[in-house]
Amino acid sequence: MASDEEGRPREDLLADTESELPEQATSRQLLTETIERLLNMLPQREAEILRLRYGFEDGENRSMAQIGEIMGYSRERIRQLQHEALHKLRMLDRNLKL
């Protein structure tokens, strides 16, 4: 059986979606859809950086250096692009009144 560094079974660390209340599942689904809609409003490169940074695709958060290696940019350029993307999301939030 797989376990983490503290010896807890990996299954214990995963979210138990079966015992999730319907309201929680609905809220999580709405949040996921909202995030995806907002990311789709960004330029593809910026959206990809945020997806990788915050693990929206596969649940694995990546560092700016890791993203830079994947995309062929320096860590500093990834930081700049991430900053621009987050600024655009804030502006969208204000304009759309989310």
N, CA, C and O atoms as CSV, one atom per row, in Angstrom:
chain,resi,resn,atom,element,x,y,z
A,1,MET,N,N,0.849,-1.177,0.000
A,1,MET,CA,C,0.000,0.000,0.000
A,1,MET,C,C,0.892,1.236,0.000
A,1,MET,O,O,1.850,1.298,0.771
A,2,ALA,N,N,0.600,2.219,-0.845
A,2,ALA,CA,C,1.375,3.453,-0.921
A,2,ALA,C,C,1.046,4.340,0.263
A,2,ALA,O,O,-0.090,4.376,0.737
A,3,SER,N,N,2.082,5.074,0.744
A,3,SER,CA,C,1.853,5.981,1.868
A,3,SER,C,C,2.702,7.221,1.697
A,3,SER,O,O,3.609,7.261,0.865
A,4,ASP,N,N,2.395,8.247,2.506
A,4,ASP,CA,C,3.174,9.479,2.449
A,4,ASP,C,C,4.356,9.359,3.404
A,4,ASP,O,O,4.591,8.293,3.972
A,5,GLU,N,N,5.109,10.458,3.585
A,5,GLU,CA,C,6.292,10.447,4.436
A,5,GLU,C,C,5.967,10.146,5.890
A,5,GLU,O,O,6.825,9.641,6.615
A,6,GLU,N,N,4.757,10.440,6.332
A,6,GLU,CA,C,4.373,10.205,7.718
A,6,GLU,C,C,3.726,8.840,7.894
A,6,GLU,O,O,3.270,8.511,8.989
A,7,GLY,N,N,3.678,8.047,6.843
A,7,GLY,CA,C,3.153,6.705,6.936
A,7,GLY,C,C,1.654,6.579,6.766
A,7,GLY,O,O,1.107,5.488,6.923
A,8,ARG,N,N,0.975,7.676,6.447
A,8,ARG,CA,C,-0.474,7.607,6.240
A,8,ARG,C,C,-0.751,7.027,4.861
A,8,ARG,O,O,-0.070,7.378,3.898
A,9,PRO,N,N,-1.740,6.145,4.751
A,9,PRO,CA,C,-2.093,5.610,3.428
A,9,PRO,C,C,-2.491,6.734,2.481
A,9,PRO,O,O,-3.186,7.671,2.873
A,10,ARG,N,N,-2.051,6.635,1.243
A,10,ARG,CA,C,-2.342,7.667,0.249
A,10,ARG,C,C,-3.841,7.878,0.093
A,10,ARG,O,O,-4.289,9.003,-0.128
A,11,GLU,N,N,-4.618,6.810,0.205
A,11,GLU,CA,C,-6.064,6.927,0.059
A,11,GLU,C,C,-6.656,7.879,1.095
A,11,GLU,O,O,-7.653,8.547,0.824
A,12,ASP,N,N,-6.037,7.946,2.298
A,12,ASP,CA,C,-6.529,8.840,3.346
A,12,ASP,C,C,-6.287,10.302,3.005
A,12,ASP,O,O,-6.961,11.185,3.535
A,13,LEU,N,N,-5.327,10.562,2.121
A,13,LEU,CA,C,-4.977,11.933,1.779
A,13,LEU,C,C,-5.836,12.496,0.660
A,13,LEU,O,O,-5.890,13.712,0.476
A,14,LEU,N,N,-6.501,11.637,-0.083
A,14,LEU,CA,C,-7.332,12.078,-1.203
A,14,LEU,C,C,-8.700,12.509,-0.705
A,14,LEU,O,O,-9.204,11.981,0.286
A,15,ALA,N,N,-9.290,13.461,-1.388
A,15,ALA,CA,C,-10.627,13.928,-1.014
A,15,ALA,C,C,-11.626,12.792,-1.167
A,15,ALA,O,O,-11.597,12.053,-2.151
A,16,ASP,N,N,-12.500,12.662,-0.196
A,16,ASP,CA,C,-13.533,11.630,-0.229
A,16,ASP,C,C,-14.766,12.232,-0.885
A,16,ASP,O,O,-15.645,12.768,-0.211
A,17,THR,N,N,-14.817,12.134,-2.216
A,17,THR,CA,C,-15.924,12.764,-2.940
A,17,THR,C,C,-17.224,12.010,-2.751
A,17,THR,O,O,-18.295,12.575,-2.973
A,18,GLU,N,N,-17.163,10.747,-2.347
A,18,GLU,CA,C,-18.392,9.986,-2.134
A,18,GLU,C,C,-19.171,10.496,-0.932
A,18,GLU,O,O,-20.401,10.442,-0.929
A,19,SER,N,N,-18.471,10.994,0.102
A,19,SER,CA,C,-19.161,11.491,1.288
A,19,SER,C,C,-19.414,12.998,1.208
A,19,SER,O,O,-19.906,13.595,2.166
A,20,GLU,N,N,-19.083,13.605,0.086
A,20,GLU,CA,C,-19.277,15.033,-0.108
A,20,GLU,C,C,-20.770,15.345,-0.190
A,20,GLU,O,O,-21.532,14.648,-0.861
A,21,LEU,N,N,-21.165,16.398,0.501
A,21,LEU,CA,C,-22.559,16.821,0.449
A,21,LEU,C,C,-22.895,17.332,-0.951
A,21,LEU,O,O,-22.020,17.864,-1.635
A,22,PRO,N,N,-24.145,17.181,-1.387
A,22,PRO,CA,C,-24.525,17.664,-2.722
A,22,PRO,C,C,-24.218,19.147,-2.916
A,22,PRO,O,O,-23.805,19.560,-4.000
A,23,GLU,N,N,-24.421,19.950,-1.866
A,23,GLU,CA,C,-24.146,21.389,-1.979
A,23,GLU,C,C,-22.661,21.645,-2.212
A,23,GLU,O,O,-22.288,22.539,-2.971
A,24,GLN,N,N,-21.816,20.852,-1.551
A,24,GLN,CA,C,-20.375,21.004,-1.723
A,24,GLN,C,C,-19.959,20.609,-3.137
A,24,GLN,O,O,-19.136,21.279,-3.761
A,25,ALA,N,N,-20.526,19.534,-3.628
A,25,ALA,CA,C,-20.204,19.081,-4.982
A,25,ALA,C,C,-20.635,20.122,-6.007
A,25,ALA,O,O,-19.911,20.396,-6.964
A,26,THR,N,N,-21.807,20.695,-5.807
A,26,THR,CA,C,-22.310,21.723,-6.720
A,26,THR,C,C,-21.423,22.958,-6.673
A,26,THR,O,O,-21.080,23.517,-7.714
A,27,SER,N,N,-21.050,23.387,-5.469
A,27,SER,CA,C,-20.184,24.558,-5.322
A,27,SER,C,C,-18.835,24.330,-5.981
A,27,SER,O,O,-18.312,25.211,-6.663
A,28,ARG,N,N,-18.271,23.140,-5.774
A,28,ARG,CA,C,-16.978,22.823,-6.366
A,28,ARG,C,C,-17.074,22.823,-7.883
A,28,ARG,O,O,-16.182,23.330,-8.563
A,29,GLN,N,N,-18.148,22.261,-8.418
A,29,GLN,CA,C,-18.337,22.215,-9.868
A,29,GLN,C,C,-18.494,23.623,-10.444
A,29,GLN,O,O,-17.917,23.937,-11.484
A,30,LEU,N,N,-19.268,24.461,-9.773
A,30,LEU,CA,C,-19.448,25.844,-10.238
A,30,LEU,C,C,-18.130,26.607,-10.212
A,30,LEU,O,O,-17.828,27.360,-11.137
A,31,LEU,N,N,-17.351,26.416,-9.161
A,31,LEU,CA,C,-16.055,27.081,-9.065
A,31,LEU,C,C,-15.133,26.620,-10.187
A,31,LEU,O,O,-14.459,27.437,-10.815
A,32,THR,N,N,-15.102,25.331,-10.435
A,32,THR,CA,C,-14.274,24.783,-11.511
A,32,THR,C,C,-14.678,25.368,-12.862
A,32,THR,O,O,-13.820,25.752,-13.658
A,33,GLU,N,N,-15.973,25.434,-13.116
A,33,GLU,CA,C,-16.463,25.991,-14.382
A,33,GLU,C,C,-16.131,27.475,-14.503
A,33,GLU,O,O,-15.765,27.941,-15.582
A,34,THR,N,N,-16.257,28.217,-13.410
A,34,THR,CA,C,-15.947,29.648,-13.425
A,34,THR,C,C,-14.471,29.873,-13.703
A,34,THR,O,O,-14.113,30.723,-14.518
A,35,ILE,N,N,-13.617,29.119,-13.034
A,35,ILE,CA,C,-12.176,29.245,-13.253
A,35,ILE,C,C,-11.838,28.935,-14.705
A,35,ILE,O,O,-11.065,29.658,-15.333
A,36,GLU,N,N,-12.408,27.878,-15.234
A,36,GLU,CA,C,-12.119,27.499,-16.623
A,36,GLU,C,C,-12.598,28.580,-17.595
A,36,GLU,O,O,-11.899,28.903,-18.555
A,37,ARG,N,N,-13.778,29.135,-17.350
A,37,ARG,CA,C,-14.291,30.216,-18.210
A,37,ARG,C,C,-13.351,31.418,-18.184
A,37,ARG,O,O,-13.048,31.996,-19.228
A,38,LEU,N,N,-12.893,31.790,-16.997
A,38,LEU,CA,C,-11.986,32.933,-16.880
A,38,LEU,C,C,-10.648,32.644,-17.559
A,38,LEU,O,O,-10.112,33.500,-18.263
A,39,LEU,N,N,-10.115,31.457,-17.352
A,39,LEU,CA,C,-8.846,31.112,-17.995
A,39,LEU,C,C,-8.972,31.140,-19.511
A,39,LEU,O,O,-8.028,31.515,-20.206
A,40,ASN,N,N,-10.119,30.749,-20.024
A,40,ASN,CA,C,-10.331,30.765,-21.474
A,40,ASN,C,C,-10.415,32.178,-22.041
A,40,ASN,O,O,-10.319,32.359,-23.255
A,41,MET,N,N,-10.591,33.180,-21.184
A,41,MET,CA,C,-10.612,34.576,-21.634
A,41,MET,C,C,-9.204,35.160,-21.745
A,41,MET,O,O,-9.015,36.226,-22.332
A,42,LEU,N,N,-8.226,34.467,-21.187
A,42,LEU,CA,C,-6.841,34.932,-21.231
A,42,LEU,C,C,-6.159,34.442,-22.502
A,42,LEU,O,O,-6.611,33.474,-23.115
A,43,PRO,N,N,-5.073,35.105,-22.902
A,43,PRO,CA,C,-4.260,34.550,-23.985
A,43,PRO,C,C,-3.805,33.138,-23.597
A,43,PRO,O,O,-3.573,32.859,-22.421
A,44,GLN,N,N,-3.681,32.272,-24.565
A,44,GLN,CA,C,-3.382,30.857,-24.321
A,44,GLN,C,C,-2.143,30.671,-23.446
A,44,GLN,O,O,-2.154,29.852,-22.527
A,45,ARG,N,N,-1.087,31.413,-23.720
A,45,ARG,CA,C,0.165,31.268,-22.968
A,45,ARG,C,C,-0.039,31.589,-21.493
A,45,ARG,O,O,0.443,30.862,-20.624
A,46,GLU,N,N,-0.756,32.682,-21.205
A,46,GLU,CA,C,-0.993,33.073,-19.814
A,46,GLU,C,C,-1.893,32.068,-19.105
A,46,GLU,O,O,-1.665,31.741,-17.940
A,47,ALA,N,N,-2.907,31.580,-19.798
A,47,ALA,CA,C,-3.800,30.582,-19.204
A,47,ALA,C,C,-3.029,29.307,-18.880
A,47,ALA,O,O,-3.235,28.705,-17.826
A,48,GLU,N,N,-2.154,28.900,-19.771
A,48,GLU,CA,C,-1.367,27.683,-19.546
A,48,GLU,C,C,-0.453,27.842,-18.332
A,48,GLU,O,O,-0.295,26.909,-17.544
A,49,ILE,N,N,0.139,29.008,-18.184
A,49,ILE,CA,C,0.998,29.262,-17.022
A,49,ILE,C,C,0.200,29.110,-15.735
A,49,ILE,O,O,0.665,28.465,-14.795
A,50,LEU,N,N,-0.986,29.691,-15.678
A,50,LEU,CA,C,-1.802,29.579,-14.468
A,50,LEU,C,C,-2.270,28.146,-14.238
A,50,LEU,O,O,-2.321,27.687,-13.097
A,51,ARG,N,N,-2.608,27.444,-15.305
A,51,ARG,CA,C,-3.022,26.038,-15.151
A,51,ARG,C,C,-1.889,25.206,-14.553
A,51,ARG,O,O,-2.117,24.385,-13.664
A,52,LEU,N,N,-0.678,25.421,-15.041
A,52,LEU,CA,C,0.470,24.685,-14.523
A,52,LEU,C,C,0.829,25.131,-13.106
A,52,LEU,O,O,1.120,24.303,-12.243
A,53,ARG,N,N,0.805,26.424,-12.879
A,53,ARG,CA,C,1.214,26.974,-11.574
A,53,ARG,C,C,0.314,26.481,-10.455
A,53,ARG,O,O,0.791,26.132,-9.375
A,54,TYR,N,N,-0.992,26.451,-10.714
A,54,TYR,CA,C,-1.950,26.116,-9.665
A,54,TYR,C,C,-2.531,24.712,-9.801
A,54,TYR,O,O,-3.450,24.348,-9.066
A,55,GLY,N,N,-2.009,23.927,-10.727
A,55,GLY,CA,C,-2.398,22.527,-10.835
A,55,GLY,C,C,-3.804,22.276,-11.328
A,55,GLY,O,O,-4.400,21.257,-10.978
A,56,PHE,N,N,-4.358,23.178,-12.134
A,56,PHE,CA,C,-5.731,23.010,-12.608
A,56,PHE,C,C,-5.890,21.818,-13.545
A,56,PHE,O,O,-6.983,21.263,-13.649
A,57,GLU,N,N,-4.836,21.418,-14.220
A,57,GLU,CA,C,-4.931,20.302,-15.166
A,57,GLU,C,C,-4.815,18.951,-14.471
A,57,GLU,O,O,-5.634,18.058,-14.687
A,58,ASP,N,N,-3.789,18.812,-13.634
A,58,ASP,CA,C,-3.492,17.493,-13.069
A,58,ASP,C,C,-3.335,17.484,-11.553
A,58,ASP,O,O,-2.957,16.464,-10.977
A,59,GLY,N,N,-3.620,18.604,-10.904
A,59,GLY,CA,C,-3.518,18.666,-9.448
A,59,GLY,C,C,-2.108,18.887,-8.933
A,59,GLY,O,O,-1.903,18.934,-7.721
A,60,GLU,N,N,-1.134,19.023,-9.818
A,60,GLU,CA,C,0.257,19.224,-9.419
A,60,GLU,C,C,0.650,20.689,-9.615
A,60,GLU,O,O,0.740,21.167,-10.746
A,61,ASN,N,N,0.882,21.395,-8.509
A,61,ASN,CA,C,1.353,22.775,-8.583
A,61,ASN,C,C,2.819,22.758,-8.996
A,61,ASN,O,O,3.613,21.988,-8.455
A,62,ARG,N,N,3.172,23.600,-9.949
A,62,ARG,CA,C,4.554,23.652,-10.416
A,62,ARG,C,C,5.179,24.997,-10.071
A,62,ARG,O,O,4.493,26.015,-9.979
A,63,SER,N,N,6.481,24.978,-9.884
A,63,SER,CA,C,7.216,26.209,-9.603
A,63,SER,C,C,7.382,27.003,-10.898
A,63,SER,O,O,7.182,26.477,-11.993
A,64,MET,N,N,7.749,28.266,-10.754
A,64,MET,CA,C,7.988,29.089,-11.938
A,64,MET,C,C,9.153,28.535,-12.746
A,64,MET,O,O,9.139,28.584,-13.976
A,65,ALA,N,N,10.161,28.008,-12.057
A,65,ALA,CA,C,11.302,27.412,-12.761
A,65,ALA,C,C,10.859,26.188,-13.565
A,65,ALA,O,O,11.289,26.010,-14.704
A,66,GLN,N,N,10.008,25.349,-12.984
A,66,GLN,CA,C,9.513,24.172,-13.705
A,66,GLN,C,C,8.700,24.588,-14.925
A,66,GLN,O,O,8.844,24.006,-16.001
A,67,ILE,N,N,7.853,25.586,-14.758
A,67,ILE,CA,C,7.040,26.062,-15.880
A,67,ILE,C,C,7.941,26.640,-16.963
A,67,ILE,O,O,7.713,26.424,-18.153
A,68,GLY,N,N,8.967,27.377,-16.544
A,68,GLY,CA,C,9.921,27.926,-17.496
A,68,GLY,C,C,10.582,26.845,-18.330
A,68,GLY,O,O,10.746,26.999,-19.540
A,69,GLU,N,N,10.964,25.748,-17.683
A,69,GLU,CA,C,11.569,24.627,-18.411
A,69,GLU,C,C,10.584,24.024,-19.402
A,69,GLU,O,O,10.951,23.714,-20.536
A,70,ILE,N,N,9.342,23.857,-18.982
A,70,ILE,CA,C,8.315,23.265,-19.846
A,70,ILE,C,C,8.049,24.152,-21.057
A,70,ILE,O,O,7.925,23.663,-22.180
A,71,MET,N,N,7.961,25.469,-20.819
A,71,MET,CA,C,7.544,26.390,-21.878
A,71,MET,C,C,8.702,27.065,-22.602
A,71,MET,O,O,8.490,27.748,-23.604
A,72,GLY,N,N,9.915,26.883,-22.110
A,72,GLY,CA,C,11.070,27.471,-22.778
A,72,GLY,C,C,11.308,28.933,-22.448
A,72,GLY,O,O,11.837,29.673,-23.277
A,73,TYR,N,N,10.926,29.363,-21.253
A,73,TYR,CA,C,11.141,30.734,-20.791
A,73,TYR,C,C,11.937,30.710,-19.494
A,73,TYR,O,O,12.037,29.678,-18.832
A,74,SER,N,N,12.497,31.853,-19.144
A,74,SER,CA,C,13.183,31.952,-17.854
A,74,SER,C,C,12.156,32.014,-16.726
A,74,SER,O,O,10.985,32.318,-16.951
A,75,ARG,N,N,12.612,31.721,-15.518
A,75,ARG,CA,C,11.745,31.808,-14.350
A,75,ARG,C,C,11.198,33.228,-14.216
A,75,ARG,O,O,10.029,33.421,-13.883
A,76,GLU,N,N,12.047,34.212,-14.476
A,76,GLU,CA,C,11.623,35.612,-14.365
A,76,GLU,C,C,10.540,35.945,-15.382
A,76,GLU,O,O,9.589,36.656,-15.057
A,77,ARG,N,N,10.668,35.448,-16.600
A,77,ARG,CA,C,9.639,35.716,-17.617
A,77,ARG,C,C,8.318,35.063,-17.224
A,77,ARG,O,O,7.253,35.642,-17.438
A,78,ILE,N,N,8.379,33.866,-16.651
A,78,ILE,CA,C,7.161,33.207,-16.176
A,78,ILE,C,C,6.530,34.044,-15.071
A,78,ILE,O,O,5.311,34.206,-15.034
A,79,ARG,N,N,7.357,34.579,-14.167
A,79,ARG,CA,C,6.830,35.432,-13.095
A,79,ARG,C,C,6.107,36.639,-13.682
A,79,ARG,O,O,5.021,36.995,-13.226
A,80,GLN,N,N,6.704,37.268,-14.686
A,80,GLN,CA,C,6.093,38.436,-15.321
A,80,GLN,C,C,4.770,38.074,-15.990
A,80,GLN,O,O,3.776,38.784,-15.837
A,81,LEU,N,N,4.762,36.978,-16.726
A,81,LEU,CA,C,3.540,36.559,-17.417
A,81,LEU,C,C,2.450,36.160,-16.422
A,81,LEU,O,O,1.272,36.444,-16.641
A,82,GLN,N,N,2.839,35.507,-15.336
A,82,GLN,CA,C,1.865,35.154,-14.303
A,82,GLN,C,C,1.267,36.417,-13.692
A,82,GLN,O,O,0.059,36.495,-13.467
A,83,HIS,N,N,2.116,37.399,-13.428
A,83,HIS,CA,C,1.645,38.668,-12.867
A,83,HIS,C,C,0.645,39.330,-13.819
A,83,HIS,O,O,-0.402,39.811,-13.386
A,84,GLU,N,N,0.966,39.352,-15.100
A,84,GLU,CA,C,0.061,39.938,-16.094
A,84,GLU,C,C,-1.266,39.187,-16.136
A,84,GLU,O,O,-2.331,39.801,-16.197
A,85,ALA,N,N,-1.198,37.866,-16.103
A,85,ALA,CA,C,-2.416,37.049,-16.159
A,85,ALA,C,C,-3.292,37.293,-14.939
A,85,ALA,O,O,-4.508,37.437,-15.072
A,86,LEU,N,N,-2.695,37.342,-13.757
A,86,LEU,CA,C,-3.476,37.581,-12.538
A,86,LEU,C,C,-4.089,38.979,-12.544
A,86,LEU,O,O,-5.207,39.177,-12.070
A,87,HIS,N,N,-3.348,39.947,-13.085
A,87,HIS,CA,C,-3.891,41.308,-13.205
A,87,HIS,C,C,-5.109,41.309,-14.133
A,87,HIS,O,O,-6.124,41.935,-13.829
A,88,LYS,N,N,-5.006,40.617,-15.247
A,88,LYS,CA,C,-6.137,40.543,-16.185
A,88,LYS,C,C,-7.336,39.863,-15.539
A,88,LYS,O,O,-8.473,40.281,-15.754
A,89,LEU,N,N,-7.094,38.815,-14.746
A,89,LEU,CA,C,-8.201,38.143,-14.057
A,89,LEU,C,C,-8.875,39.074,-13.053
A,89,LEU,O,O,-10.098,39.061,-12.917
A,90,ARG,N,N,-8.084,39.875,-12.355
A,90,ARG,CA,C,-8.677,40.846,-11.420
A,90,ARG,C,C,-9.547,41.855,-12.161
A,90,ARG,O,O,-10.623,42.226,-11.691
A,91,MET,N,N,-9.075,42.291,-13.318
A,91,MET,CA,C,-9.853,43.244,-14.109
A,91,MET,C,C,-11.136,42.584,-14.619
A,91,MET,O,O,-12.197,43.209,-14.612
A,92,LEU,N,N,-11.047,41.344,-15.054
A,92,LEU,CA,C,-12.244,40.616,-15.487
A,92,LEU,C,C,-13.231,40.481,-14.335
A,92,LEU,O,O,-14.438,40.641,-14.520
A,93,ASP,N,N,-12.719,40.190,-13.156
A,93,ASP,CA,C,-13.566,40.051,-11.972
A,93,ASP,C,C,-14.322,41.351,-11.715
A,93,ASP,O,O,-15.520,41.334,-11.435
A,94,ARG,N,N,-13.626,42.461,-11.808
A,94,ARG,CA,C,-14.282,43.766,-11.593
A,94,ARG,C,C,-15.324,44.049,-12.669
A,94,ARG,O,O,-16.417,44.536,-12.380
A,95,ASN,N,N,-14.974,43.739,-13.901
A,95,ASN,CA,C,-15.882,44.025,-15.011
A,95,ASN,C,C,-17.090,43.102,-15.042
A,95,ASN,O,O,-18.189,43.524,-15.400
A,96,LEU,N,N,-16.887,41.844,-14.667
A,96,LEU,CA,C,-17.978,40.871,-14.713
A,96,LEU,C,C,-18.747,40.792,-13.403
A,96,LEU,O,O,-19.806,40.167,-13.338
A,97,LYS,N,N,-18.221,41.423,-12.365
A,97,LYS,CA,C,-18.864,41.425,-11.039
A,97,LYS,C,C,-19.149,40.010,-10.558
A,97,LYS,O,O,-20.282,39.671,-10.217
A,98,LEU,N,N,-18.092,39.183,-10.537
A,98,LEU,CA,C,-18.252,37.786,-10.111
A,98,LEU,C,C,-18.552,37.715,-8.663
A,98,LEU,O,O,-18.720,36.623,-8.120
